[in-house]
Amino acid sequence: QVQLVESGGGLVQSGDSLRLSCAASERLFRNYAMGWFRQAPGKEREFVAAISWMFGRTPYAASVKGRFTVSRDNAGNTVYLQMNSLKPEDTAVYYCAAGRTGSYDSLYDQATYVYWGQGTQVTVSS
């Protein structure tokens, strides 16, 4: 049973933009915080951004703040990650994830998220 499906990855040049999408089942989307994580080759998976269900709070990793924007379309059960001014170091597999939490700090924590998508590759060439 597929619950989260990412799309929108691809190969771009440094400075370009991409928008990732993550479609979720309604049961999963409602009342769940949605997070974006990424994993580069040879590195551990890391937090990128998240958006809470209540109040739409949006924490970002320092490395992407000011360049990436996370948003959610509650009617469409979709969360987006708009990525601007992409850099080669943004190259990674990007995952969306869903979890239930009322804590802002826990939005950064992978352990908060119990459902994960299959990932979409983003490659930024210099």
C-alpha positions in Angstrom: 0.0 0.0 0.0 1.7 3.1 -1.3 1.3 6.1 1.1 3.9 8.7 0.0 5.1 9.3 -3.5 7.7 11.9 -4.4 8.3 13.3 -7.8 10.1 16.2 -9.5 13.7 15.2 -9.2 16.1 15.5 -12.0 19.5 16.7 -13.3 20.0 20.5 -13.3 22.8 23.0 -13.4 24.1 25.0 -10.5 21.9 28.0 -9.9 18.8 26.3 -11.3 15.5 25.5 -9.5 13.5 22.4 -9.0 10.2 21.7 -7.2 9.7 18.4 -5.5 6.2 17.1 -4.8 5.1 14.5 -2.4 1.6 13.1 -2.8 0.1 11.4 0.3 -3.0 9.5 1.0 -5.6 11.6 2.8 -5.6 9.4 5.9 -1.9 10.0 6.1 -1.8 13.7 5.3 -4.4 14.9 7.7 -3.0 15.7 11.2 0.6 14.7 10.1 3.7 16.9 10.0 5.5 16.4 6.7 9.3 16.5 6.4 11.9 16.5 3.7 15.2 14.7 4.2 18.1 13.9 1.9 20.9 11.5 1.6 24.0 12.1 -0.5 26.3 9.2 -1.5 28.4 8.0 1.4 26.6 10.3 3.9 23.9 9.8 6.4 20.4 11.0 5.7 19.9 14.5 6.9 17.0 16.9 7.7 16.2 19.5 5.0 12.8 21.1 5.9 9.4 20.3 7.4 6.0 21.7 7.8 3.7 21.1 10.7 0.0 20.3 10.4 -1.0 22.8 13.0 0.0 26.4 12.2 2.2 25.4 9.3 5.5 25.9 11.1 8.5 25.5 8.8 11.9 24.7 10.2 14.8 24.5 7.7 18.3 23.2 7.8 20.9 26.0 7.9 22.3 24.8 4.6 19.1 25.4 2.7 17.5 28.3 4.6 16.8 31.1 2.2 17.0 28.9 -0.9 14.4 26.2 -0.2 10.7 26.7 0.7 8.4 24.0 2.0 4.6 24.2 1.6 1.6 22.0 1.7 -1.7 21.9 -0.2 -4.1 20.4 2.3 -6.9 20.1 -0.2 -4.6 18.2 -2.6 -2.8 16.1 0.1 0.5 17.3 -1.4 3.6 18.8 0.1 6.1 20.7 -2.0 9.8 21.6 -1.7 10.7 24.5 -3.9 14.5 24.5 -4.3 16.2 27.6 -5.8 19.8 28.5 -6.3 20.7 24.9 -6.3 24.3 23.9 -5.6 26.3 20.7 -6.4 26.3 19.9 -2.7 22.5 19.7 -2.8 22.9 16.5 -4.9 21.2 13.7 -3.0 18.2 11.4 -2.9 15.3 13.4 -1.4 12.7 11.7 0.7 9.4 13.0 2.1 8.1 11.6 5.4 5.1 11.9 7.6 4.8 11.8 11.3 2.6 13.0 14.1 4.0 15.5 16.6 3.1 18.6 18.5 6.6 19.6 19.2 8.5 22.1 17.0 11.9 20.7 17.9 10.8 17.1 16.9 10.2 18.3 13.4 13.9 18.1 12.8 14.2 14.5 14.1 14.0 11.6 11.7 12.6 9.4 14.5 9.4 11.6 14.5 8.5 10.3 11.0 7.0 6.9 10.6 6.1 6.9 7.0 8.6 7.5 4.2 8.5 7.8 0.4 10.7 6.0 -2.0 12.9 9.0 -2.7 13.6 11.1 -5.8 17.1 11.8 -7.1 18.3 15.4 -7.4 21.6 15.9 -9.2 23.1 19.4 -9.5 26.0 19.8 -11.9 28.6 22.6 -11.5 
